[in-house]
């Protein structure tokens, strides 16, 4: 029987943490060297919104939906992972641009719902100024 591989990973950001985790699951003995806490510096301080929306061409949209599927798989593999699929509310475009966006992304299979003021308030109760019309992207 061969001994477990010994690997040193430099950095504890999302990439280093992922590499270390996958190597350990494959049986390697892993040491992580970092000058920050787990998650690195950028990852825990970012908005970290996992989505496939907001004006990207279809190939990039498809890449991002695959990444979302991987996050879902990772959440199954790591119970307790603080992952919340809450969606987003968009109203900062013109009505025509929002309709173009909704039509395009809906055709690609992305769930988009038109909401009125009451719907926006239900989705985001902390808004102080509610839009008359918005898009909810699940």
N, C-alpha and C positions, 0 to 999 in steps of 0.2 A: 504494500500500500504506500502511495507517495504522500509526502508531507504536504500540508496545506501551503499554498503560495503565500508569501509575505509581501504586502504591498503598502507603500506609503502614498497617501493622497495629500497633496498640498492644497489647502483651501477648504473652508467649510461652508461656502455659499451653496446655492441650489445645485450647481453642477458638481462640485466636490462631494457634497452630501449624497447626491444621487449615485455617483460613481462608487463611493465607499459602501453605501447600502447594497447596491447590486453585487459588488464584489463579495461582500460578506455573505450574502444569500447564496452565492455560488461556492462558498466554502473557503474563501481566502481569509487570512488573518490580516486585518487592515488597521493601520494607524493613520489618523488624520492630524496633520500639522496645520494650525491656523492661528492668526493673531486676532481672531474674533470668535464670538460664540457661534454655535450651530446655526446655520442659516446665513452666515456671513454678515455683510454690512448692508448691501443693497436689498436683498430679499425681504428681511423683516421690516424694512423701512419703506417699502414700496406699496403702492396701491394694490398690486398683485391681483388684478382683475383678470380672471380666466374667461375669455370670450372669443368669438369668431366674427365680431361685428365691426362696424364703423369704417366703411369706405375702402375696403381692400378689394383687389381683383379676386376673381373666383379661385384661382390656384392657391393664393395665400389664405383665403377663406377655408378651403379644403384642408390645408396644412393645420390651421388653427383648430378645426373641428376634430382632426385626428389627435391633436394635443389635448383637447378636452376629454376625449375618450381615454387617453392615457392617465389623466388626472383622476377620472372615475375608477379606473383599474387600480391605481395607486391607493386611493381611499379604501378600496376593498382589502388591499394587502396590508394597510396600516390603519387598523381601527383606532379611532380617536384623533386622526389627522384633522386639524381644524380647517375644514373645507366647507364652504357654504355656497350653494348654487342659488343665489338670490336674484340674479338678472340685473337689468339696467333700464333706466327710464331716459328717453331722449326727447328733447323738445327744443334744442338749440339750433335747429336748421329751419329753413323756410318750409312752409307746408308742402310746396312742390318737391323740394329736395328730400324731405322725410318720406313722401309718397314714393319717390323714385327708389330710395333706399329700401323701404319696406317691400316694394314689389320685387326688386332684384333679389334681396336676401331671402324672401319667402319662397321665390322660385328655386332657390338653392337648397331649400329644406330647413331654413332657420326659422324657428317659431317667433313670430312678431305679432303683437296685438295692438290694435288702435285703442287708446284709452282717452276718456274725457277727464274733466277736473276731478270728479268723484273717484274715478279709477286711479288717477295719479295720487290722490290723497290716501287712498287705501294702500297703494304700493309703497309710497314714501310719506308717512304721516308727519315727518319732521320738516317738510318743505314749508317755508313761510309765504312764498308766492307760488301759487299753483298755476300751471299752464292750462290753457283752454283745451289743448289737444297735445297728445304725446304718443310716443311709441314705447311699448314695453317689450323688451327683448329678454325672454326667459333665460 
